[in-house]
């Protein structure tokens, strides 16, 4: 009964890939707290909580901003994925450099991938450079045009995809749920943080 009496707005900013992987945590919150007016914005862009662009943010970041408070939910592992058809064509034992790669548009300053490829897949061919959403990247990988990193929570759930190459601890990132210090005691904010953090932690345990 106390759950249902919570009311008022909560505006949340969440990275698209996190929402796609753990959307059940949001739907269960809405069912449990029908009086809370939840607004969710899925974006990878930075948002300013002090300017009240959001009340709560879920971000993948190993060093969250010091002016925010919250919880480390857990760690998300990313691995390289390919379409099953591409793996069948190149062979299950093909090295990473044998695969065509999807890279980021050079204007996005994603030089970390170029450095990673130089170390782990020297000579790999970049088939396509993109500036796309997480959903579009998933679809491009599934189409067989090339390989790229995906969150394992999403990649493992798609039977059309296969992990390729060894697991790299480098591609493991912390997931945080954050708010402003002055908002953390607000009942509806606290309820959202506690509920979503618990639901995602449970889902991460199930992923193994």
Secondary structure, 3 states (H helix, E strand, C coil): CHHHHCCEEEEEEECHHHHHHCHHHHHHHHHHCCCEEEEEEECCCCCCCCCCCCCEEEEECCCCCCCEEEEEEEEEEEEEEEEHHHHHHHCCCCCHHHCCEEEECHHHCCHHHHHHHHHHCCCCCEEEEECCCHHHHHHHHHHCCCEEEEEHHHHCCCCCEEECCCCCHHHEEEEEEEEECCCCCCHHHHHHHHHHHHHHHHHHHHHC
